[in-house]
């Protein structure tokens, strides 16, 4: 895909002097690429989960998921009223499994992205004499890391569930796309401009818009289902 993409120069040319360091080139680029791969896996799993949220079959709550004072030996006598929000409909069961896999993939993405960003800062100190200079590439690497950290923390803290995790994974993948494609092939400035290119903006922008439209459609179905009275 990279070879035949129109944004790359297929001619072989010598590396720039700043890149002629096997240790930093291998460790930094390999680690960052691994983080992109883990983020892409989380993004793919999230979109698969969104497909189930959008088209899957939602279920009514079952007895063993209800509060203890509603079922079992302590069922209240007489006319007992349960608030509708206490009995939400449940998303397709597979969404829980996909949520677990998405969470684990995001953890890997954060681990490698943090390590790759630190290695990049160390390489910048060796090559340019400073660890951090608010270069567009550095800024968007930091933004991506913070977004993924917020997604992990929000899911762990219970601010949102598996659906929110799926949306956060799409957001994280969008930030990674900006860090890689946007900086190098759209902004094309800063000390990382040696990796710049042109072309494909319309396709990339359209793909992002379609993906977020898919997120909105899944969110509409999800919230409509969980708010139904059971």
PASE-920332 format. One line per 8 residues: number of its first residue (from 1); their letters; for each residue x, z, y of C-alpha. Coordinates in steps of 0.1 Angstrom, whole numbers, plus 5000, padded with zeros to 4 digits. Example, Ala and Ser with C-alpha at 12.3 -4.5 7.8 and 13.67 -1.06 7.14 Angstrom:
BEGIN
1 = as = 5123,5078,4955 | 5137,5071,4989
END
This chain:
BEGIN
1 = xxxxxxxx = 5000,5000,5000 | 5028,5009,5024 | 5047,4977,5016 | 5018,4954,5023 | 5004,4973,5053 | 5008,4952,5085 | 5021,4982,5105 | 5054,4983,5087
9 = xxxxxxxx = 5085,4962,5092 | 5095,4951,5057 | 5131,4943,5067 | 5158,4966,5056 | 5179,4980,5085 | 5204,5009,5089 | 5191,5043,5094 | 5193,5058,5129
17 = xxxxxxxx = 5221,5083,5133 | 5197,5113,5135 | 5183,5104,5101 | 5217,5101,5084 | 5217,5136,5068 | 5207,5136,5032 | 5200,5173,5030 | 5176,5176,5059
25 = xxxxxxxx = 5161,5141,5054 | 5153,5149,5017 | 5141,5185,5022 | 5121,5181,5053 | 5105,5147,5045 | 5098,5156,5009 | 5082,5189,5018 | 5060,5174,5045
33 = xxxxxxxx = 5050,5146,5023 | 5040,5171,4996 | 5018,5189,5021 | 5002,5157,5031 | 4995,5150,4994 | 4979,5184,4989 | 4959,5180,5020 | 4947,5146,5008
41 = xxxxxxxx = 4937,5161,4975 | 4917,5188,4993 | 4901,5161,5014 | 4891,5140,4983 | 4877,5171,4966 | 4858,5180,4997 | 4842,5146,5000 | 4832,5148,4964
49 = xxxxxxxx = 4816,5181,4971 | 4799,5167,5002 | 4784,5140,4979 | 4768,5167,4958 | 4756,5185,4989 | 4740,5153,5001 | 4726,5138,4969 | 4727,5166,4944
57 = xxxxxxxx = 4699,5188,4931 | 4694,5221,4947 | 4681,5250,4926 | 4659,5280,4932 | 4675,5315,4929 | 4674,5330,4894 | 4666,5366,4885 | 4702,5377,4880
65 = xxxxxxxx = 4712,5366,4915 | 4685,5386,4933 | 4690,5421,4948 | 4688,5450,4923 | 4658,5465,4940 | 4637,5433,4935 | 4642,5429,4897 | 4649,5451,4867
73 = xxxxxxxx = 4638,5486,4861 | 4634,5494,4898 | 4609,5468,4907 | 4587,5482,4935 | 4550,5487,4928 | 4522,5472,4948 | 4525,5444,4973 | 4562,5439,4978
81 = xxxxxxxx = 4573,5414,5004 | 4607,5398,5003 | 4621,5381,5034 | 4625,5344,5029 | 4661,5345,5039 | 4668,5369,5011 | 4660,5341,4986 | 4679,5310,4996
89 = xxxxxxxx = 4681,5279,4975 | 4714,5273,4958 | 4736,5242,4961 | 4745,5223,4929 | 4766,5244,4906 | 4795,5220,4906 | 4800,5227,4943 | 4813,5261,4934
97 = xxxxxxxx = 4839,5246,4911 | 4849,5220,4936 | 4851,5247,4962 | 4876,5266,4941 | 4898,5235,4936 | 4896,5227,4973 | 4907,5262,4982 | 4937,5261,4959
105 = xxxxxxxx = 4947,5226,4971 | 4945,5239,5007 | 4967,5268,4998 | 4994,5244,4985 | 4990,5223,5016 | 4996,5253,5039 | 5026,5264,5019 | 5044,5231,5021
113 = xxxxxxxx = 5033,5223,5056 | 5046,5256,5069 | 5079,5251,5050 | 5082,5215,5062 | 5076,5225,5098 | 5102,5252,5096 | 5127,5228,5080 | 5119,5203,5107
121 = xxxxxxxx = 5127,5228,5134 | 5160,5237,5117 | 5168,5200,5115 | 5159,5195,5152 | 5183,5223,5161 | 5211,5205,5141 | 5203,5171,5156 | 5190,5178,5191
129 = xxxxxxxx = 5202,5213,5198 | 5168,5230,5200 | 5143,5243,5174 | 5112,5233,5193 | 5106,5209,5222 | 5068,5203,5222 | 5073,5168,5209 | 5040,5151,5199
137 = xxxxxxxx = 5050,5152,5162 | 5059,5189,5164 | 5027,5197,5182 | 5004,5180,5158 | 5023,5195,5128 | 5016,5229,5143 | 4980,5220,5150 | 4975,5209,5114
145 = xxxxxxxx = 4991,5241,5101 | 4969,5263,5123 | 4937,5244,5113 | 4945,5249,5076 | 4953,5285,5082 | 4920,5290,5100 | 4901,5273,5072 | 4918,5295,5045
153 = xxxxxxxx = 4913,5327,5065 | 4876,5318,5073 | 4868,5312,5037 | 4887,5343,5025 | 4870,5365,5052 | 4836,5352,5043 | 4829,5335,5077 | 4816,5305,5058
161 = xxxxxxxx = 4811,5294,5022 | 4821,5265,5001 | 4803,5240,5023 | 4822,5252,5053 | 4854,5249,5033 | 4846,5213,5026 | 4840,5206,5063 | 4873,5224,5071
169 = xxxxxxxx = 4892,5203,5046 | 4879,5171,5063 | 4890,5186,5096 | 4924,5194,5082 | 4928,5159,5068 | 4918,5145,5102 | 4945,5165,5119 | 4971,5154,5093
177 = xxxxxxxx = 4960,5118,5100 | 4966,5123,5136 | 5000,5140,5129 | 5012,5110,5108 | 4993,5079,5120 | 4982,5089,5155 | 5016,5101,5167 | 5036,5073,5151
185 = xxxxxxxx = 5012,5043,5154 | 4990,5052,5184 | 5009,5075,5208 | 5043,5061,5199 | 5063,5084,5221 | 5086,5114,5218 | 5118,5119,5198 | 5101,5107,5166
193 = xxxxxxxx = 5094,5073,5181 | 5119,5058,5156 | 5091,5059,5132 | 5065,5042,5154 | 5045,5011,5146 | 5014,4993,5156 | 4982,4980,5141 | 4953,4993,5120
201 = xxxxxxxx = 4939,5015,5148 | 4904,5000,5144 | 4903,5006,5106 | 4916,5041,5108 | 4893,5051,5136 | 4863,5036,5118 | 4872,5054,5086 | 4873,5087,5105
209 = xxxxxxxx = 4840,5081,5122 | 4824,5072,5088 | 4838,5103,5072 | 4825,5126,5099 | 4791,5109,5098 | 4791,5116,5061 | 4798,5153,5069 | 4769,5154,5094
217 = xxxxxxxx = 4745,5139,5068 | 4756,5164,5042 | 4752,5192,5066 | 4716,5182,5075 | 4706,5181,5038 | 4725,5214,5030 | 4709,5234,5059 | 4675,5219,5052
225 = xxxxxx = 4676,5230,5016 | 4690,5265,5021 | 4664,5273,5047 | 4634,5263,5025 | 4612,5293,5015 | 4613,5301,4978
END
